[in-house]
Amino acid sequence: MPVDRKPEFFKGAQLKVGIIGCGYVGLPLALRFAEAGHRVTGFDTDPGKVSLLNAGKSFIQHIQQTKIQQFVNSKHFSATTDFTKLKEVDAIIICVPTPLDERREPDLSYVEQTAQAIQPNLQRGQLVVLESTTYPGTTEELVLPILEKTGLRCPIASGPENENIPCEFFLAFSPEREDPGNKQYGLAQIPKVVGGLNPPSCRAAVALYAQVVARVVPVSSTRAAEMAKLLENIFRCVNIALVNELKMLSLRMNIDIWEVIDAASTKPFGFMPFYPGPGLGGHCIPIDPYYLSWKAREFDFSTRFIELAGEVNTAMPYHVVDAVAAALNNHKKSLKGSKLLILGVAYKKDVDDLRESPSLKIMQLLQQRGAEFDYNDPYFPKLHKMRHYNFENMKSVPLNPETLASYDAVVISTDHASYDFGAVVDAAKLVVDTRNATRRVTRHRNKIILC
């Protein structure tokens, strides 16, 4: 292993790449580097996850087990809980969660703990890349000082005059753009934004990622790369909030918002469709805007659009529960004591991902208001204890006409493609549809409440 790597070193074949965090972001990235011929080690604190991976097994529905087996058998991929093995790799990529705490403030404990795990194992000439979504300045202000406790230096610098500034290790930020369940754009086809702490760090990271993605987009700094990721997700958050607000207005005006969106989408310029729903879910859009609004306070700046969008989107599960209560009331039933079926608990269709799912918040609110409920989701046979919710021991109930008919109402929260919504409407007494999943069902429209 070279003692002193230059940026061009990372263009080489059969690099040793360490990926910290073997979840929805880290595992696909690890397999992509293995596919490109590199030797990849996945690092994770969960021994159960590590054992599964080393046995060639997948715990993520859209990642094929045969792919993991292939790279484990060829010795291009292995997993470990031993962070001292970071000494043996050329590049270290951090893919750990960046959630919010109870006060909706950034929780960077996973990033901080990871940097502290890297620090005693950092070697001269290694490249460290943070992929976890965070506020502008995290790489410089949090990760760099921890890594420099080794005595190795990576200067903060920009501009062509610093093209050859001496670096004892390289540090960059490259935001993940993983979209679980997206069959159109895989990791290899999605351009990769890269910002280095200095020009050599940027060149090193560009050289590394250019081997696994079709296009790399370098930017001037880690801060610019961190802000680019936030802009992508805030753009979606604000526009989803807008259409959610218009949905609630349209309901009062007796206008079909989905028909309106379809009509507006025929304009070939200046319009991009966004769709309403029961609330935001996933690992990015419900969380990332708060990272920027929190950081903005340091600069005496109020991010009013972001905060307003957050208020609208956070209110959507409450709107759904109120709509369920109103629908039951029209059938001379109260929400308290009613028996409901929640159809779909994943945060979006056709994925086995529960992170920040609005279905969980809806279930919590129903529980608080005295309703009884079960759920069905083909991707979750049972639920486990989560960060903010505890539905441990709940199991997905069978979906058949007899089961559907036994509930006072069925709430469509996630519109999985495997659901036969015509059959759901036929059998159910009442359907509250948060996704317009029943739009093609022409029978029994009087049973359906869009919300």
GUROFI-401361 format. One record per residue (C-alpha): residue number from 1; y, x, z negated. Coordinates in steps of 0.05 Angstrom, whole numbers. Last residue first. Layout:
N
NUM,Y,X,Z
...
! end
This chain:
451
451,265,-1169,-28
450,226,-1211,22
449,190,-1271,-9
448,128,-1294,28
447,89,-1357,12
446,130,-1401,58
445,113,-1354,115
444,42,-1381,110
443,20,-1355,178
442,64,-1313,224
441,47,-1244,196
440,80,-1191,239
439,137,-1178,188
438,88,-1176,129
437,103,-1103,112
436,177,-1118,105
435,175,-1063,51
434,191,-1099,-14
433,146,-1159,0
432,136,-1209,-57
431,74,-1249,-39
430,54,-1315,-71
429,-13,-1352,-79
428,-50,-1296,-45
427,-110,-1306,2
426,-77,-1317,70
425,-18,-1270,55
424,-65,-1212,37
423,-109,-1226,98
422,-49,-1221,143
421,-27,-1158,106
420,-91,-1122,123
419,-79,-1058,84
418,-104,-992,113
417,-34,-974,140
416,-8,-968,69
415,55,-1009,56
414,74,-988,-14
413,105,-1038,-63
412,75,-1104,-38
411,78,-1148,-100
410,22,-1200,-104
409,37,-1262,-145
408,3,-1309,-194
407,-61,-1269,-187
406,-132,-1296,-179
405,-125,-1309,-105
404,-120,-1235,-89
403,-185,-1220,-126
402,-224,-1276,-91
401,-196,-1256,-23
400,-216,-1183,-31
399,-181,-1119,-55
398,-221,-1086,-110
397,-180,-1063,-171
396,-151,-993,-177
395,-162,-966,-246
394,-116,-960,-306
393,-143,-909,-356
392,-76,-875,-366
391,-16,-917,-346
390,32,-870,-383
389,97,-858,-348
388,153,-805,-352
387,115,-740,-341
386,50,-772,-321
385,-14,-795,-355
384,-68,-810,-305
383,-82,-867,-256
382,-148,-888,-225
381,-178,-898,-156
380,-112,-872,-127
379,-110,-864,-51
378,-139,-933,-36
377,-85,-965,-80
376,-94,-1030,-118
375,-57,-1048,-181
374,-64,-1092,-241
373,-12,-1132,-278
372,6,-1172,-340
371,79,-1190,-348
370,115,-1183,-415
369,184,-1159,-393
368,171,-1087,-415
367,106,-1085,-375
366,142,-1110,-313
365,194,-1055,-323
364,140,-1002,-329
363,104,-1028,-268
362,168,-1027,-227
361,182,-956,-250
360,112,-935,-228
359,120,-969,-161
358,185,-930,-150
357,142,-867,-141
356,175,-806,-172
355,115,-764,-153
354,54,-807,-140
353,28,-772,-77
352,-38,-790,-44
351,-4,-807,22
350,-13,-864,72
349,51,-902,57
348,104,-877,10
347,113,-864,-64
346,40,-880,-78
345,29,-941,-122
344,6,-992,-70
343,-3,-1067,-78
342,17,-1086,-148
341,-22,-1148,-170
340,10,-1196,-219
339,-13,-1241,-277
338,43,-1280,-308
337,51,-1278,-384
336,125,-1264,-383
335,150,-1272,-312
334,156,-1347,-322
333,123,-1398,-277
332,150,-1462,-245
331,138,-1437,-174
330,212,-1425,-164
329,210,-1386,-229
328,155,-1342,-200
327,201,-1322,-142
326,260,-1310,-189
325,218,-1265,-235
324,192,-1226,-175
323,263,-1218,-148
322,286,-1193,-217
321,229,-1143,-216
320,249,-1119,-147
319,323,-1113,-165
318,304,-1071,-226
317,263,-1026,-180
316,325,-1020,-135
315,376,-1000,-189
314,361,-925,-184
313,377,-928,-110
312,446,-960,-121
311,465,-915,-179
310,442,-852,-143
309,482,-871,-82
308,543,-879,-127
307,531,-811,-159
306,523,-776,-92
305,584,-809,-61
304,626,-793,-122
303,610,-719,-127
302,663,-704,-181
301,689,-632,-179
300,713,-592,-239
299,678,-530,-210
298,624,-528,-264
297,618,-603,-255
296,593,-590,-184
295,529,-559,-211
294,507,-626,-241
293,526,-664,-177
292,487,-613,-137
291,423,-617,-177
290,430,-692,-182
289,425,-697,-106
288,357,-662,-109
287,319,-711,-152
286,307,-779,-119
285,306,-746,-50
284,260,-688,-64
283,193,-696,-98
282,176,-765,-73
281,204,-833,-87
280,267,-875,-78
279,270,-949,-93
278,237,-1014,-74
277,254,-1007,-1
276,309,-1006,51
275,304,-971,119
274,347,-919,153
273,363,-921,227
272,407,-868,259
271,470,-890,296
270,523,-852,335
269,489,-856,403
268,436,-896,440
267,452,-963,406
266,386,-1000,404
265,379,-981,331
264,433,-1032,312
263,386,-1089,333
262,327,-1061,295
261,371,-1051,233
260,396,-1123,237
259,325,-1150,244
258,306,-1110,183
257,366,-1137,145
256,344,-1210,156
255,407,-1250,140
254,408,-1305,86
253,477,-1284,62
252,450,-1268,-8
251,392,-1230,22
250,440,-1194,68
249,481,-1169,9
248,418,-1140,-24
247,396,-1108,42
246,466,-1079,53
245,461,-1044,-14
244,393,-1017,4
243,420,-995,72
242,476,-956,39
241,431,-926,-14
240,383,-903,41
239,443,-870,76
238,465,-834,13
237,396,-809,-5
236,380,-786,66
235,443,-744,72
234,432,-720,1
233,364,-694,23
232,388,-652,82
231,451,-631,45
230,411,-606,-14
229,368,-562,31
228,430,-533,65
227,462,-519,-3
226,405,-473,-24
225,407,-437,43
224,483,-427,37
223,475,-402,-34
222,420,-353,-13
221,470,-322,35
220,493,-315,107
219,442,-360,142
218,379,-343,181
217,344,-398,221
216,270,-383,234
215,234,-417,291
214,161,-430,309
213,135,-419,239
212,80,-372,212
211,96,-301,234
210,172,-314,236
209,166,-328,162
208,155,-255,143
207,205,-224,191
206,259,-273,170
205,245,-257,97
204,253,-182,109
203,315,-191,151
202,347,-235,97
201,331,-184,44
200,361,-128,87
199,424,-170,98
198,437,-185,24
197,415,-238,-26
196,378,-268,33
195,383,-337,63
194,327,-367,105
193,322,-435,139
192,253,-448,168
191,245,-491,231
190,189,-544,226
189,133,-535,277
188,87,-490,236
187,92,-534,175
186,69,-596,212
185,115,-646,246
184,84,-707,280
183,29,-720,229
182,76,-730,171
181,31,-747,111
180,66,-702,62
179,134,-677,88
178,142,-603,71
177,211,-575,84
176,211,-519,33
175,277,-483,23
174,281,-408,38
173,316,-366,-14
172,314,-290,-13
171,303,-228,-55
170,282,-159,-32
169,263,-101,-77
168,293,-31,-87
167,348,-48,-38
166,396,3,-7
165,450,-30,37
164,432,-22,110
163,464,-84,140
162,519,-83,87
161,578,-73,135
160,550,-131,176
159,568,-182,122
158,538,-200,55
157,522,-168,-12
156,487,-183,-78
155,450,-118,-94
154,374,-118,-106
153,359,-68,-162
152,296,-45,-198
151,305,-32,-273
150,250,-83,-288
149,303,-127,-321
148,327,-136,-249
147,275,-191,-239
146,305,-234,-295
145,377,-222,-271
144,357,-241,-199
143,321,-307,-215
142,375,-344,-254
141,445,-330,-227
140,432,-304,-157
139,372,-347,-138
138,401,-407,-175
137,470,-402,-143
136,470,-466,-102
135,429,-519,-138
134,353,-524,-132
133,295,-538,-86
132,236,-492,-98
131,226,-442,-41
130,244,-377,-78
129,226,-315,-39
128,208,-247,-70
127,197,-188,-24
126,165,-125,-54
125,195,-57,-40
124,186,-29,-110
123,136,-70,-150
122,147,-131,-194
121,90,-142,-244
120,131,-145,-309
119,182,-190,-274
118,136,-238,-237
117,116,-278,-299
116,189,-281,-322
115,209,-306,-253
114,155,-359,-259
113,179,-381,-328
112,250,-388,-301
111,228,-427,-240
110,185,-474,-283
109,240,-482,-335
108,291,-501,-283
107,299,-572,-308
106,362,-598,-274
105,398,-655,-311
104,378,-728,-306
103,386,-737,-381
102,310,-741,-391
101,300,-677,-352
100,300,-671,-277
99,245,-636,-237
98,244,-568,-203
97,170,-558,-187
96,140,-491,-167
95,134,-459,-98
94,154,-385,-109
93,135,-338,-52
92,115,-266,-69
91,110,-215,-13
90,73,-149,-9
89,17,-164,-58
88,-22,-121,-108
87,26,-123,-167
86,22,-199,-165
85,-50,-189,-190
84,-20,-186,-261
83,-9,-261,-253
82,-82,-277,-268
81,-90,-352,-258
80,-124,-340,-191
79,-134,-368,-121
78,-167,-340,-59
77,-151,-340,15
76,-164,-294,74
75,-233,-275,47
74,-266,-307,109
73,-305,-355,64
72,-243,-375,25
71,-206,-384,92
70,-258,-430,122
69,-271,-468,57
68,-197,-485,52
67,-197,-511,123
66,-261,-550,113
65,-230,-585,53
64,-176,-615,98
63,-107,-622,68
62,-82,-694,76
61,-116,-718,12
60,-95,-663,-35
59,-148,-639,-85
58,-185,-596,-34
57,-248,-557,-47
56,-267,-488,-23
55,-300,-468,-88
54,-242,-419,-99
53,-195,-478,-90
52,-231,-522,-141
51,-232,-466,-193
50,-158,-453,-184
49,-141,-527,-194
48,-182,-529,-258
47,-151,-464,-283
46,-80,-495,-278
45,-29,-438,-285
44,-29,-425,-211
43,-27,-365,-165
42,-52,-370,-93
41,-72,-304,-62
40,-65,-296,13
39,-90,-242,59
38,-55,-251,126
37,-87,-272,192
36,-39,-326,216
35,-87,-379,189
34,-82,-347,120
33,-6,-353,124
32,-14,-426,142
31,-65,-437,86
30,-16,-410,34
29,41,-453,61
28,-3,-515,58
27,-22,-497,-14
26,49,-481,-39
25,84,-545,-20
24,38,-601,-43
23,10,-558,-99
22,-15,-487,-106
21,44,-457,-144
20,59,-383,-137
19,41,-359,-67
18,23,-285,-61
17,21,-253,8
16,-16,-190,26
15,3,-172,97
14,-51,-171,150
13,-6,-156,210
12,64,-127,204
11,132,-161,213
10,142,-154,139
9,148,-78,145
8,212,-88,186
7,250,-102,121
6,232,-33,94
5,176,-22,44
4,177,35,-7
3,110,49,-40
2,68,29,19
1,0,0,0
! end
